[in-house]
Amino acid sequence: MAVRYRLPGRTLVALLTIFLFLAPAYAGDVSDLSRERQILEKTVNDMIAKGDDVASRDRVNDIFRLGDILASETKYDGAVRYYEAGLKLDAARYEYQLKLANILENTGDRKKAADIARNVYLYAEDEQLTQEAERILDRFDPKIKTSLDGEDIAPRKATIANGIEIAIVPIGTPDNRLVRYLEGELRERIGIRFSIAEAHLEQGDFDRPYAASYVKDVYLKVRKSLPENIIRQVTSDSRMSESDMLTHYGRLTFIRTLLSKGDPNDLRQFNANVEELSKKGQHDVDRFVAKVRKAHPVEETGRLKGFLGIADVDLFAGDAHFVFAGSVKGYGVVSYTRFKGSFYGEKQNRPLMMARALKQAISSALFILDIPRCTTPNCVHAYPNSLTEHDQKSTEMCSRCRERLTAYIKING
């Protein structure tokens, strides 16, 4: 007879749902759009009429959805009205800024469309959005983009040490504007030559699926919440040993065995999460560093002192949940994925993303030049234990790191 474990209330379900990574999406047949529009029009119009911005902000997706439906029906005046209403509540929804800009351009208000595209070009983190904004700006006046590049791309002039260079190596398809920005800023702030390698390195398949972290987190929460006698019973029923619980397969089997004795919906939801999260994951920064090293060997007596890889993927090292970068003498890799507000479900903020990436790139470049980690908390070369600590760091080197860099340039320049 199957054993049904007694769990404390809905504790297990609550634990599992904490780790849901997926957000609900709109779905519907085209034939249902008219009915959906009618329902949304009443809901949205009532909400807007009340003037409660806090409540409206919670339902802003309904406003944007109504704009999408009207746009699909070529009712552009209505689409513009609701897009603008939604953006008044959540201006950082850059995908809707561009939808609004495209309608305005197509209906004759090209100047307003260009003004919107300018802000997207400057502040959106997603390169696809900035590329679309660039196309709108080019159609309006190509000189606008050139002037904007001067705001966030062109470096200030710097005194460059002869004979020392670090090459930036794109891994995968990182944001081109960000790569060019880093090239110029690193040249200025470190005082040596930086260049960009023409060939990109392939990033390859991820090394650790998010499913592994998800299963581990759920397992640890479950172990913490359940009585020891139930844990022993589940372990026995799953035919797993304690040593098996150190592996992904062991933890996965333990959780499935536990859930099989409870509500079938919990098991289905868990399996669906595992399947979805198996399609996404992290890359091993040590593998990336080795990849850069293999593709670009450094000659000790040469002008090139190292290579700095730039990627837009989530990185990890060893047992660490994540890392921003990894470096050894001569080689380093930086990812800006976790420097994006969008990674955390927050507003996109391109200037902040670029500032974060610059700090990490400076620190990684110093490692490439064999300058050790700094102990001054606000130095750009100090170790940050979190993104908050990273943000608190300066973009400048402390006097000790500057002295070490100057000495290196004097010897090798």
C-alpha positions in Angstrom: 0.0 0.0 0.0 1.3 3.5 -0.9 2.5 5.5 2.0 1.1 9.1 2.2 3.4 11.3 4.2 1.9 13.7 6.7 3.2 17.2 5.8 2.7 20.2 8.0 -0.2 22.0 6.3 0.7 23.4 2.9 4.3 24.1 3.9 5.8 22.0 1.1 3.7 23.7 -1.6 4.7 27.1 -0.3 8.3 26.1 -0.4 8.1 24.9 -4.0 6.2 27.9 -5.3 8.9 30.2 -3.9 11.2 29.0 -6.7 8.9 29.5 -9.7 10.9 31.1 -12.4 8.1 31.5 -14.9 5.7 34.4 -15.3 2.2 34.0 -16.6 1.8 35.1 -20.2 -1.2 36.2 -22.2 -2.6 33.5 -24.5 -5.7 33.5 -26.7 -7.0 32.9 -30.1 -7.4 35.8 -32.6 -11.1 35.2 -32.6 -11.2 36.0 -28.9 -9.5 39.4 -29.3 -12.7 41.4 -29.7 -14.2 39.9 -26.6 -10.9 40.4 -24.7 -10.8 44.0 -25.8 -14.3 44.7 -24.6 -13.5 43.2 -21.2 -10.2 45.1 -20.9 -11.7 48.4 -22.1 -14.2 48.4 -19.2 -11.6 47.3 -16.6 -8.9 49.7 -17.8 -11.2 52.7 -18.3 -12.7 52.3 -14.9 -9.2 51.9 -13.4 -7.9 55.0 -15.2 -11.0 57.0 -14.2 -10.4 56.4 -10.5 -7.0 58.0 -10.8 -5.4 55.5 -8.4 -1.9 55.3 -9.8 -0.8 52.7 -7.2 -3.6 50.3 -8.1 -3.2 51.0 -11.8 0.5 50.3 -11.6 -0.3 46.8 -10.4 -2.5 46.3 -13.4 -0.3 48.1 -16.0 0.0 44.9 -18.1 -3.7 45.1 -18.8 -3.3 48.7 -20.1 -0.4 47.6 -22.4 -2.4 44.5 -23.5 -5.3 46.7 -24.5 -2.9 48.9 -26.5 -1.6 45.8 -28.2 -5.0 44.6 -29.2 -6.0 48.0 -30.6 -2.7 48.2 -32.5 -3.4 44.7 -34.1 -6.8 46.0 -35.2 -5.0 49.1 -36.7 -6.9 51.4 -34.3 -3.8 53.4 -33.8 -5.3 56.4 -31.9 -6.6 54.1 -29.2 -3.3 52.1 -29.1 -1.3 55.4 -28.6 -3.7 56.5 -25.9 -3.3 53.2 -23.9 0.5 52.9 -24.5 0.9 56.4 -23.2 -1.3 55.7 -20.2 0.7 52.6 -19.4 4.0 54.4 -19.8 3.0 57.2 -17.4 2.8 54.4 -14.8 5.9 52.4 -15.9 8.1 54.5 -18.1 10.9 51.9 -18.1 8.9 49.4 -20.3 11.2 50.1 -23.2 9.5 47.5 -25.5 6.3 49.6 -25.3 8.2 52.8 -25.7 9.3 51.4 -29.1 5.8 50.2 -30.0 4.6 53.7 -29.4 7.5 55.2 -31.3 6.8 53.0 -34.3 3.1 53.9 -34.4 3.9 57.6 -34.1 6.5 57.4 -36.9 4.0 55.6 -39.2 1.2 58.1 -38.4 3.4 61.1 -39.1 4.8 62.3 -35.7 8.4 61.5 -36.6 9.9 64.0 -34.2 8.1 62.5 -31.1 9.0 59.0 -32.3 12.7 60.1 -32.5 12.6 61.6 -29.0 11.3 58.3 -27.7 13.8 56.3 -29.6 16.6 58.5 -28.3 15.7 57.5 -24.7 15.5 53.8 -25.5 18.9 54.0 -27.3 20.5 55.6 -24.2 18.8 53.6 -21.4 17.6 50.2 -22.6 19.8 47.2 -21.6 18.5 44.9 -24.3 20.6 45.3 -27.5 17.6 44.3 -29.7 15.7 47.2 -28.3 18.6 49.6 -28.8 19.1 48.3 -32.4 15.4 49.0 -33.2 15.8 52.5 -31.6 18.9 53.0 -33.7 16.9 52.2 -36.9 14.3 54.8 -36.0 16.9 57.4 -35.3 18.7 56.7 -38.6 15.5 57.1 -40.5 14.9 60.5 -38.8 18.4 61.9 -38.8 21.6 59.7 -38.6 23.5 62.6 -36.9 21.4 62.0 -33.7 22.9 58.6 -33.1 26.4 59.9 -33.8 25.9 62.6 -31.1 24.5 60.1 -28.7 27.5 57.8 -29.2 29.6 60.8 -28.2 27.7 60.8 -24.9 28.2 57.2 -23.8 30.8 55.7 -26.2 33.6 58.1 -27.0 36.4 58.0 -24.4 38.3 61.0 -23.2 41.9 61.3 -24.4 44.5 59.5 -22.3 48.2 59.2 -22.2 48.9 55.7 -23.5 52.0 53.6 -22.5 53.8 52.3 -25.5 54.3 48.6 -25.8 51.5 47.4 -23.6 48.2 46.2 -24.8 45.2 44.1 -23.7 42.8 42.7 -26.4 39.1 42.5 -25.7 37.6 39.2 -27.0 33.8 39.1 -27.5 32.4 35.7 -26.4 29.1 34.9 -28.0 27.3 38.0 -29.1 27.8 40.7 -26.4 26.4 44.2 -26.8 28.6 46.0 -29.4 28.1 49.4 -27.9 29.1 48.2 -24.4 32.2 46.5 -25.8 33.3 49.7 -27.6 32.6 51.7 -24.4 34.7 49.4 -22.3 37.6 49.6 -24.9 37.7 53.4 -24.6 37.2 53.7 -20.9 39.7 51.0 -20.1 42.3 52.7 -22.3 41.8 56.0 -20.5 41.6 54.7 -16.9 44.4 52.2 -17.0 46.6 54.0 -19.4 47.5 51.2 -21.8 46.3 50.2 -25.2 43.1 48.2 -25.6 41.8 46.7 -28.8 38.9 44.5 -29.8 39.6 41.1 -31.4 37.8 40.7 -34.8 36.8 37.1 -34.2 34.2 36.2 -31.6 34.5 33.0 -29.5 31.6 30.7 -29.4 30.1 30.4 -25.9 28.9 26.8 -26.4 26.2 25.0 -24.4 25.8 25.9 -20.7 27.7 23.9 -18.1 25.1 24.0 -15.3 21.4 24.1 -15.9 19.3 26.3 -13.7 17.3 23.1 -12.9 20.3 21.9 -10.8 20.2 25.0 -8.6 16.4 24.8 -8.4 16.4 21.2 -7.3 19.1 21.8 -4.8 17.3 24.8 -3.3 14.0 22.9 -3.0 15.7 19.9 -1.5 17.5 22.0 1.2 14.3 23.8 2.1 12.4 20.5 2.3 15.1 18.9 4.4 15.0 21.8 6.8 11.2 21.8 7.2 10.4 18.0 7.5 10.8 15.8 10.5 13.7 13.4 10.5 11.6 10.3 10.5 9.9 11.4 7.2 13.2 12.2 5.7 14.5 8.7 6.5 11.3 7.1 5.1 11.5 9.1 1.8 15.2 8.3 1.5 14.5 4.6 1.9 11.5 4.6 -0.5 13.6 6.4 -3.1 16.3 3.8 -2.7 18.8 6.6 -2.2 21.6 6.9 0.3 22.8 10.0 2.1 25.7 10.3 -0.2 23.3 10.3 -3.2 21.8 13.4 -1.7 25.0 15.2 -2.7 24.1 14.7 -6.4 21.5 16.3 -8.6 20.0 12.9 -9.5 19.7 11.9 -5.8 18.0 15.1 -4.8 15.7 15.0 -7.8 14.7 11.4 -7.0 14.1 12.3 -3.3 11.8 15.2 -4.2 9.8 13.2 -6.7 9.4 10.3 -4.3 8.1 12.7 -1.6 5.7 14.5 -4.0 4.4 11.2 -5.4 2.8 10.5 -2.0 1.0 13.8 -1.9 -1.1 16.0 -4.3 -0.4 14.9 -7.9 -0.6 18.6 -9.0 2.5 19.4 -6.9 4.5 16.7 -8.7 3.3 17.9 -12.1 4.2 21.5 -11.3 7.6 20.4 -10.0 8.4 18.3 -13.1 7.3 21.1 -15.3 9.6 23.6 -13.5 12.5 21.1 -13.8 11.9 20.6 -17.5 11.7 24.4 -18.3 14.8 25.2 -16.2 16.8 22.5 -17.9 16.6 24.6 -21.0 18.5 27.5 -19.4 21.6 27.7 -17.3 25.1 29.0 -16.4 28.5 28.8 -18.0 31.7 27.8 -16.1 33.9 30.9 -16.1 37.0 28.7 -15.8 36.1 27.0 -19.1 35.7 30.4 -20.7 39.1 31.6 -19.4 40.6 28.4 -20.8 38.9 28.9 -24.1 40.3 32.5 -24.4 43.8 31.2 -23.4 43.6 28.4 -26.1 42.5 30.8 -28.8 44.9 33.6 -27.9 48.2 32.4 -26.3 50.2 35.2 -24.8 53.9 35.6 -25.6 55.8 36.8 -22.6 58.0 39.1 -24.6 55.3 40.4 -26.8 53.4 43.7 -26.8 50.1 42.0 -25.9 50.0 41.3 -22.2 46.7 39.6 -22.1 43.1 39.0 -23.3 39.8 40.0 -21.7 36.7 38.2 -22.7 33.3 39.9 -22.6 30.2 37.8 -22.5 26.4 38.1 -21.8 25.8 34.9 -20.0 25.4 33.9 -16.4 28.7 32.6 -14.9 29.6 30.3 -12.0 32.9 28.9 -10.6 33.2 25.8 -8.6 30.4 25.6 -6.0 29.7 29.3 -6.2 26.1 30.2 -7.0 27.4 32.8 -9.5 30.3 35.0 -10.3 30.7 38.3 -12.2 34.1 37.4 -13.7 37.1 35.1 -13.5 40.7 36.1 -14.1 44.3 34.8 -14.0 47.5 36.4 -15.1 47.2 37.1 -18.8 43.5 36.2 -19.1 40.1 37.3 -17.8 36.4 37.0 -18.6 33.7 39.4 -17.5 29.9 38.9 -17.9 27.5 41.8 -17.6 24.4 39.6 -17.4 24.0 40.1 -13.6 24.6 43.8 -14.0 21.3 44.3 -15.8 18.3 45.4 -13.9 16.2 43.2 -16.1 18.0 40.1 -14.7 16.4 40.8 -11.4 13.0 41.8 -12.7 13.8 45.5 -12.2 13.8 48.5 -14.5 16.3 48.5 -17.3 19.1 51.0 -16.6 21.8 51.0 -19.3 24.0 53.7 -17.6 24.1 51.6 -14.4 24.8 48.4 -16.3 27.7 50.1 -18.1 29.1 51.5 -14.9 28.9 48.1 -13.2 30.6 46.4 -16.2 33.3 49.0 -16.3 34.2 48.5 -12.6 34.5 44.7 -13.2 36.5 45.1 -16.4 39.0 47.4 -14.7 39.5 44.9 -11.9 39.8 42.0 -14.3 42.3 43.9 -16.4 44.4 44.6 -13.3 44.4 40.8 -12.6 45.5 40.2 -16.2 48.5 42.5 -15.5 49.1 40.4 -12.3 48.2 43.2 -9.9 46.8 41.5 -6.7 43.3 42.0 -5.2 43.1 45.2 -3.2 42.1 45.4 0.5 40.7 49.0 0.4 36.9 48.6 0.4 36.0 51.3 -2.1 38.8 50.6 -4.5 37.7 49.4 -7.9 40.0 46.3 -7.4 38.4 45.3 -4.1 36.4 42.1 -3.9 32.6 42.6 -3.8 30.6 39.9 -2.0 27.3 41.1 -3.6 26.0 43.5 -6.2 25.3 46.0 -3.5 29.0 46.0 -2.5 29.9 46.2 -6.2 27.8 49.3 -6.6 29.4 50.9 -3.5 32.9 50.6 -5.1 34.5 53.5 -6.9 35.5 53.3 -10.5 38.9 54.6 -9.4 41.9 52.7 -8.1 43.3 53.4 -4.6 46.8 54.9 -4.3 48.3 51.5 -3.7 46.8 49.9 -6.8 47.8 52.9 -8.9 51.4 52.6 -7.6 51.5 49.0 -8.6 50.0 49.7 -12.0 52.5 52.6 -12.6 55.4 50.3 -11.6 54.2 47.6 -14.0 53.9 50.1 -16.9 57.4 51.5 -16.1 58.9 48.0 -16.3 56.9 46.7 -19.3 56.0 49.8 -21.2 
